[in-house]
Amino acid sequence: LEFRRVLFRSNIVRVPVVLHRRISDFYSSKPEELGGLTVREWVRMRDPEFQWQFGLYVLRKIGAMR
């Protein structure tokens, strides 16, 4: 996955404010299994393809995408 691809407008997903807050709260959380890291910090350490797939997973899990 090329970083340039991530910035394409076609990759932007509009979500209601309520869902956006849920996503932000999730990425700011510090699950025990991440050893004190926030989800955001943990994901940032992964390769771009993982970040992409994980982002899609989160959007689907909260109901912002199918």
All heavy atoms as an XYZ file, in Angstrom:
568
protein
N       0.851     -1.186      0.000
C       0.000      0.000      0.000
C       0.888      1.238      0.000
O       1.750      1.377      0.850
C      -0.898     -0.013      1.231
C      -1.817      1.165      1.443
C      -2.913      1.173      0.386
C      -2.425      1.089      2.808
N       0.667      2.097     -0.932
C       1.439      3.325     -0.993
C       0.756      4.397     -0.155
O      -0.468      4.523     -0.169
C       1.536      3.818     -2.432
C       2.361      2.921     -3.332
C       2.403      3.478     -4.736
O       2.484      4.704     -4.889
O       2.349      2.663     -5.662
N       1.557      5.164      0.562
C       1.014      6.217      1.409
C       0.168      7.193      0.594
O      -0.856      7.662      1.057
C       2.142      6.956      2.132
C       1.637      8.001      3.076
C       1.017      7.632      4.256
C       1.764      9.341      2.775
C       0.532      8.588      5.126
C       1.289     10.306      3.641
C       0.669      9.926      4.823
N       0.586      7.468     -0.646
C      -0.173      8.409     -1.490
C      -1.610      7.950     -1.659
O      -2.520      8.759     -1.724
C       0.481      8.535     -2.859
C       1.807      9.242     -2.847
C       2.288      9.474     -4.270
N       2.207      8.276     -5.065
C       3.242      7.626     -5.572
N       4.462      8.081     -5.389
N       3.082      6.547     -6.286
N      -1.812      6.637     -1.762
C      -3.160      6.098     -1.945
C      -4.070      6.435     -0.783
O      -5.270      6.634     -0.962
C      -3.089      4.576     -2.078
C      -3.461      4.096     -3.423
C      -3.388      2.605     -3.546
N      -4.371      1.938     -2.723
C      -4.300      0.663     -2.380
N      -3.287     -0.069     -2.774
N      -5.225      0.114     -1.641
N      -3.518      6.492      0.401
C      -4.312      6.758      1.593
C      -4.925      8.156      1.532
O      -6.005      8.391      2.050
C      -3.443      6.599      2.861
C      -4.193      6.999      4.097
C      -2.941      5.165      2.968
N      -4.259      9.078      0.879
C      -4.699     10.464      0.851
C      -5.737     10.763     -0.228
O      -6.238     11.874     -0.297
C      -3.486     11.394      0.677
C      -2.418     11.273      1.762
C      -1.238     12.180      1.433
C      -2.977     11.606      3.124
N      -6.089      9.806     -1.056
C      -7.087     10.032     -2.097
C      -8.441     10.366     -1.489
O      -8.848      9.780     -0.483
C      -7.251      8.809     -2.995
C      -6.107      8.527     -3.914
C      -6.009      7.302     -4.523
C      -5.134      9.471     -4.195
C      -4.967      7.021     -5.395
C      -4.090      9.208     -5.059
C      -4.014      7.974     -5.661
N      -9.153     11.269     -2.120
C     -10.495     11.635     -1.652
C     -11.431     10.432     -1.623
O     -12.331     10.365     -0.794
C     -11.101     12.720     -2.531
C     -10.534     14.075     -2.267
C     -11.206     15.090     -3.181
N     -10.669     16.389     -2.899
C     -11.378     17.408     -2.464
N     -12.681     17.272     -2.295
N     -10.817     18.559     -2.212
N     -11.224      9.499     -2.533
C     -12.095      8.321     -2.586
C     -11.955      7.452     -1.337
O     -12.767      6.568     -1.103
C     -11.796      7.494     -3.832
O     -10.458      7.046     -3.816
N     -10.943      7.714     -0.535
C     -10.738      6.943      0.693
C     -11.357      7.598      1.918
O     -11.238      7.079      3.019
C      -9.240      6.742      0.945
C      -8.630      5.861     -0.107
O      -9.283      4.968     -0.623
N      -7.398      6.116     -0.437
N     -11.994      8.724      1.731
C     -12.599      9.433      2.857
C     -13.998      8.880      3.087
O     -14.790      8.747      2.151
C     -12.651     10.946      2.594
C     -11.229     11.490      2.470
C     -13.424     11.657      3.697
C     -11.160     12.934      2.033
N     -14.282      8.534      4.330
C     -15.590      8.004      4.695
C     -16.242      8.996      5.638
O     -15.677      9.334      6.682
C     -15.453      6.629      5.398
C     -16.809      6.118      5.833
C     -14.756      5.636      4.496
N     -17.420      9.474      5.259
C     -18.149     10.397      6.135
C     -18.875      9.582      7.190
O     -19.549      8.604      6.874
C     -19.143     11.207      5.323
C     -18.450     12.142      4.342
C     -19.459     13.007      3.688
N     -19.938     13.938      4.714
C     -20.194     15.208      4.497
N     -20.073     15.698      3.299
N     -20.600     15.979      5.469
N     -18.703      9.983      8.427
C     -19.400      9.299      9.516
C     -20.057     10.351     10.406
O     -19.549     11.455     10.549
C     -18.449      8.413     10.362
C     -17.877      7.287      9.536
C     -17.349      9.220     10.984
N     -21.197      9.997     10.990
C     -21.849     10.918     11.913
C     -20.926     11.234     13.099
O     -20.060     10.429     13.455
C     -23.088     10.150     12.386
C     -23.317      9.103     11.339
C     -21.961      8.767     10.790
N     -21.136     12.381     13.705
C     -20.302     12.827     14.822
C     -20.259     11.780     15.937
O     -19.195     11.520     16.500
C     -20.805     14.185     15.367
C     -20.088     14.572     16.649
C     -20.631     15.266     14.313
N     -21.375     11.165     16.225
C     -21.429     10.161     17.301
C     -20.475      9.007     17.005
O     -19.736      8.559     17.883
C     -22.871      9.640     17.492
C     -22.912      8.466     18.443
C     -23.780     10.757     17.961
N     -20.463      8.534     15.761
C     -19.565      7.434     15.396
C     -18.123      7.904     15.383
O     -17.217      7.169     15.779
C     -19.949      6.840     14.048
C     -21.292      6.123     13.985
C     -21.524      5.548     12.593
C     -21.386      5.033     15.031
N     -17.893      9.121     14.941
C     -16.533      9.671     14.934
C     -15.974      9.709     16.353
O     -14.813      9.355     16.584
C     -16.537     11.072     14.321
C     -15.171     11.657     14.191
N     -14.571     12.355     15.206
C     -14.284     11.613     13.174
C     -13.365     12.732     14.812
N     -13.167     12.297     13.588
N     -16.793     10.099     17.301
C     -16.350     10.117     18.708
C     -16.035      8.715     19.211
O     -15.070      8.529     19.949
C     -17.411     10.772     19.588
C     -17.454     12.261     19.402
C     -18.383     12.909     20.396
N     -18.485     14.330     20.097
C     -19.609     15.013     20.118
N     -20.740     14.415     20.450
N     -19.616     16.288     19.832
N     -16.853      7.743     18.803
C     -16.588      6.356     19.215
C     -15.266      5.867     18.644
O     -14.490      5.201     19.328
C     -17.733      5.436     18.788
C     -18.962      5.615     19.653
C     -20.132      4.800     19.219
N     -19.848      3.388     19.116
C     -20.658      2.515     18.537
N     -21.801      2.916     18.008
N     -20.337      1.251     18.470
N     -15.004      6.209     17.382
C     -13.741      5.814     16.753
C     -12.577      6.482     17.476
O     -11.585      5.832     17.819
C     -13.726      6.189     15.257
C     -14.754      5.352     14.494
C     -12.338      5.989     14.655
C     -15.018      5.836     13.081
N     -12.686      7.782     17.717
C     -11.617      8.522     18.399
C     -11.372      7.975     19.798
O     -10.221      7.817     20.217
C     -11.968     10.009     18.482
O     -11.978     10.570     17.198
N     -12.452      7.691     20.509
C     -12.311      7.125     21.860
C     -11.609      5.776     21.808
O     -10.751      5.475     22.643
C     -13.682      6.980     22.538
C     -14.295      8.301     22.937
O     -13.579      9.336     22.938
O     -15.506      8.311     23.246
N     -11.975      4.952     20.836
C     -11.336      3.647     20.696
C      -9.840      3.798     20.417
O      -9.016      3.164     21.067
C     -12.005      2.834     19.581
C     -11.264      1.574     19.258
C     -11.217      0.534     20.180
C     -10.596      1.424     18.055
C     -10.515     -0.631     19.892
C      -9.897      0.274     17.764
C      -9.859     -0.765     18.686
N      -9.478      4.654     19.474
C      -8.066      4.844     19.135
C      -7.275      5.474     20.282
O      -6.066      5.316     20.351
C      -7.914      5.684     17.859
C      -7.972      4.866     16.594
C      -9.178      4.585     15.968
C      -6.818      4.363     16.024
C      -9.227      3.836     14.805
C      -6.858      3.605     14.862
C      -8.066      3.340     14.262
O      -8.108      2.585     13.122
N      -7.946      6.175     21.190
C      -7.280      6.778     22.346
C      -7.226      5.845     23.554
O      -6.553      6.147     24.541
C      -7.997      8.066     22.743
O      -7.893      9.027     21.719
N      -7.939      4.724     23.468
C      -7.974      3.801     24.603
C      -6.641      3.075     24.762
O      -5.831      3.012     23.835
C      -9.110      2.785     24.430
O      -8.831      1.902     23.356
N      -6.421      2.544     25.968
C      -5.182      1.818     26.278
C      -5.517      0.421     26.801
O      -5.464      0.162     28.006
C      -4.376      2.567     27.339
C      -3.779      3.860     26.864
C      -2.899      4.472     27.942
C      -2.197      5.695     27.448
N      -1.262      6.240     28.450
N      -5.845     -0.498     25.891
C      -6.137     -1.865     26.331
C      -4.911     -2.481     27.009
O      -3.773     -2.229     26.592
C      -6.457     -2.608     25.033
C      -6.758     -1.544     24.033
C      -5.973     -0.345     24.455
N      -5.140     -3.271     28.036
C      -4.042     -3.907     28.771
C      -3.092     -4.674     27.863
O      -1.875     -4.636     28.052
C      -4.602     -4.871     29.824
C      -5.121     -4.186     31.054
C      -5.552     -5.202     32.102
O      -4.939     -6.286     32.174
O      -6.491     -4.890     32.845
N      -3.653     -5.353     26.871
C      -2.817     -6.203     26.006
C      -1.846     -5.403     25.133
O      -0.967     -5.990     24.503
C      -3.672     -7.137     25.141
C      -4.711     -6.454     24.301
C      -6.059     -6.299     24.985
O      -6.145     -6.389     26.210
O      -7.037     -6.069     24.256
N      -1.984     -4.079     25.093
C      -1.052     -3.262     24.316
C       0.050     -2.672     25.177
O       0.827     -1.831     24.711
C      -1.802     -2.150     23.566
C      -2.844     -2.619     22.549
C      -3.411     -1.428     21.784
C      -2.269     -3.638     21.588
N       0.133     -3.093     26.426
C       1.248     -2.714     27.286
C       1.386     -1.219     27.553
O       2.498     -0.704     27.594
N       0.271     -0.539     27.700
C       0.323      0.879     28.018
C       0.246      1.801     26.817
O       0.168      3.018     26.964
N       0.280      1.248     25.615
C       0.150      2.063     24.405
C      -1.320      2.330     24.117
O      -2.184      1.513     24.447
C       0.733      1.337     23.186
C       2.216      1.045     23.172
C       2.555      0.182     21.952
C       3.018      2.330     23.143
N      -1.599      3.450     23.481
C      -2.950      3.648     22.962
C      -3.082      2.818     21.692
O      -2.077      2.426     21.083
C      -3.226      5.130     22.613
O      -2.363      5.528     21.546
C      -3.065      6.039     23.822
N      -4.314      2.559     21.297
C      -4.531      1.836     20.040
C      -3.890      2.624     18.904
O      -3.231      2.054     18.027
C      -6.036      1.611     19.783
C      -6.273      1.017     18.405
C      -6.637      0.725     20.872
N      -4.012      3.940     18.915
C      -3.417      4.799     17.876
C      -1.899      4.597     17.791
O      -1.344      4.447     16.703
C      -3.745      6.267     18.172
C      -3.263      7.241     17.133
C      -3.701      8.663     17.447
N      -5.141      8.835     17.250
C      -6.029      8.938     18.237
N      -5.657      8.922     19.490
N      -7.311      9.093     17.951
N      -1.229      4.588     18.932
C       0.228      4.388     18.956
C       0.598      3.008     18.424
O       1.550      2.853     17.666
C       0.766      4.561     20.377
C       0.673      5.977     20.886
C       0.867      6.080     22.390
O       0.590      5.099     23.129
O       1.279      7.166     22.834
N      -0.166      2.009     18.843
C       0.089      0.630     18.426
C      -0.075      0.472     16.917
O       0.758     -0.124     16.242
C      -0.848     -0.308     19.182
C      -0.707     -1.735     18.829
C       0.265     -2.595     19.245
C      -1.582     -2.491     17.979
N       0.051     -3.841     18.694
C      -1.078     -3.798     17.927
C      -2.736     -2.184     17.277
C      -1.697     -4.798     17.186
C      -3.345     -3.173     16.537
C      -2.818     -4.468     16.496
N      -1.158      1.042     16.373
C      -1.411      0.938     14.932
C      -0.330      1.682     14.153
O       0.125      1.212     13.104
C      -2.821      1.478     14.584
C      -3.004      1.598     13.084
C      -3.892      0.581     15.182
N       0.109      2.828     14.659
C       1.127      3.629     13.972
C       2.430      2.847     13.787
O       3.173      3.095     12.845
C       1.397      4.898     14.779
C       2.216      5.919     14.029
C       2.419      7.189     14.835
N       1.140      7.856     15.051
C       0.772      8.416     16.204
N       1.562      8.394     17.247
N      -0.399      9.005     16.306
N       2.702      1.882     14.653
C       3.933      1.093     14.562
C       3.839     -0.020     13.519
O       4.819     -0.692     13.228
C       4.273      0.474     15.925
C       4.566      1.504     16.979
S       5.110      0.861     18.587
C       4.128     -0.581     18.848
N       2.664     -0.228     12.965
C       2.449     -1.283     11.974
C       2.662     -0.746     10.562
O       2.652      0.451     10.325
C       1.032     -1.859     12.097
C       0.689     -2.416     13.482
C       1.667     -3.505     13.855
N       1.375     -4.169     15.088
C       1.999     -3.940     16.238
N       2.892     -2.986     16.342
N       1.733     -4.637     17.307
N       2.771     -1.669      9.616
C       2.976     -1.257      8.228
C       1.681     -0.655      7.653
O       0.598     -0.883      8.186
C       3.463     -2.436      7.380
C       2.418     -3.528      7.248
O       1.521     -3.375      6.396
O       2.495     -4.522      7.991
N       1.810      0.130      6.576
C       0.648      0.814      6.007
C      -0.504     -0.111      5.613
O      -1.666      0.241      5.795
C       1.214      1.538      4.774
C       2.646      1.753      5.112
C       3.053      0.542      5.918
N      -0.202     -1.279      5.083
C      -1.281     -2.214      4.710
C      -2.074     -2.644      5.933
O      -3.299     -2.710      5.893
C      -0.712     -3.431      3.989
C      -1.769     -4.418      3.535
C      -2.739     -3.859      2.498
O      -2.358     -2.993      1.702
O      -3.899     -4.318      2.491
N      -1.389     -2.940      7.041
C      -2.084     -3.303      8.275
C      -2.945     -2.141      8.745
O      -4.093     -2.328      9.144
C      -1.087     -3.694      9.373
C      -1.778     -4.025     10.669
C      -2.206     -5.314     10.922
C      -2.026     -3.040     11.614
C      -2.875     -5.613     12.102
C      -2.697     -3.337     12.792
C      -3.117     -4.628     13.033
N      -2.385     -0.918      8.732
C      -3.135      0.259      9.173
C      -4.419      0.416      8.360
O      -5.484      0.704      8.905
C      -2.279      1.517      9.041
C      -1.106      1.546      9.987
C      -0.240      2.764      9.786
O      -0.701      3.813      9.348
N       1.040      2.638     10.110
N      -4.295      0.219      7.058
C      -5.441      0.316      6.150
C      -6.513     -0.707      6.523
O      -7.677     -0.372      6.705
C      -4.935      0.087      4.728
C      -5.981      0.025      3.674
C      -6.600     -1.076      3.200
C      -6.508      1.128      2.953
N      -7.478     -0.740      2.213
C      -7.442      0.612      2.050
C      -6.277      2.497      2.982
C      -8.155      1.425      1.177
C      -6.989      3.290      2.108
C      -7.916      2.756      1.224
N      -6.104     -1.971      6.634
C      -7.050     -3.041      6.947
C      -7.662     -2.867      8.334
O      -8.850     -3.115      8.537
C      -6.361     -4.413      6.832
C      -5.948     -4.777      5.429
C      -7.110     -4.832      4.461
O      -8.228     -5.212      4.802
N      -6.859     -4.424      3.226
N      -6.853     -2.441      9.289
C      -7.356     -2.228     10.643
C      -8.383     -1.097     10.660
O      -9.416     -1.199     11.319
C      -6.198     -1.907     11.595
C      -6.604     -1.872     13.034
C      -6.780     -3.045     13.748
C      -6.818     -0.656     13.686
C      -7.159     -3.012     15.085
C      -7.193     -0.617     15.011
C      -7.358     -1.805     15.715
N      -8.112     -0.023      9.920
C      -9.066      1.079      9.829
C     -10.391      0.632      9.247
O     -11.461      1.007      9.744
N     -10.344     -0.205      8.210
C     -11.579     -0.747      7.629
C     -12.313     -1.623      8.638
O     -13.544     -1.563      8.756
C     -11.260     -1.553      6.365
C     -10.734     -0.754      5.180
C     -10.366     -1.697      4.038
C     -11.736      0.291      4.723
N     -11.561     -2.426      9.374
C     -12.156     -3.275     10.406
C     -12.901     -2.426     11.445
O     -14.040     -2.722     11.812
C     -11.061     -4.115     11.070
C     -11.484     -4.754     12.358
C     -12.274     -5.900     12.362
C     -11.113     -4.205     13.588
C     -12.678     -6.484     13.550
C     -11.511     -4.780     14.773
C     -12.297     -5.915     14.748
O     -12.710     -6.478     15.931
N     -12.261     -1.360     11.896
C     -12.876     -0.484     12.912
C     -14.136      0.158     12.345
O     -15.181      0.179     13.018
C     -11.876      0.585     13.405
C     -12.565      1.617     14.280
C     -10.723     -0.066     14.160
N     -14.081      0.651     11.124
C     -15.263      1.269     10.509
C     -16.412      0.275     10.402
O     -17.571      0.620     10.652
C     -14.915      1.830      9.134
C     -14.052      3.087      9.134
C     -13.565      3.387      7.719
C     -14.823      4.280      9.701
N     -16.109     -0.962     10.037
C     -17.153     -1.987      9.941
C     -17.701     -2.352     11.314
O     -18.897     -2.517     11.491
C     -16.617     -3.215      9.227
C     -16.423     -3.006      7.763
C     -15.977     -4.282      7.051
N     -15.721     -4.010      5.659
C     -14.505     -4.003      5.112
N     -13.430     -4.313      5.824
N     -14.352     -3.709      3.835
N     -16.811     -2.474     12.269
C     -17.214     -2.887     13.621
C     -18.172     -1.882     14.259
O     -19.108     -2.276     14.944
C     -15.983     -3.074     14.489
C     -16.275     -3.651     15.853
C     -15.038     -4.241     16.448
C     -15.269     -4.747     17.846
N     -15.939     -6.031     17.879
N     -17.969     -0.596     14.029
C     -18.852      0.406     14.629
C     -20.082      0.690     13.767
O     -20.937      1.468     14.143
C     -18.121      1.725     14.931
C     -17.615      2.357     13.646
C     -17.011      1.541     15.917
C     -17.711      3.837     13.694
N     -20.134      0.074     12.582
C     -21.305      0.229     11.724
C     -21.243      1.385     10.747
O     -22.259      1.775     10.187
N     -20.063      1.943     10.503
C     -19.918      3.044      9.555
C     -19.749      2.547      8.121
O     -19.916      3.315      7.184
C     -18.725      3.928      9.926
N     -19.440      1.257      7.966
C     -19.269      0.636      6.644
C     -19.794     -0.792      6.698
O     -19.904     -1.375      7.760
C     -17.779      0.564      6.263
C     -17.158      1.820      5.804
S     -15.414      1.571      5.375
C     -15.542      0.419      4.015
N     -20.056     -1.320      5.535
C     -20.455     -2.728      5.447
C     -19.260     -3.582      5.127
O     -18.309     -3.216      4.575
C     -21.483     -2.926      4.358
C     -22.792     -2.326      4.697
C     -23.768     -2.649      3.624
N     -24.969     -1.879      3.893
C     -25.984     -1.830      3.088
N     -25.958     -2.479      1.955
N     -27.042     -1.129      3.380
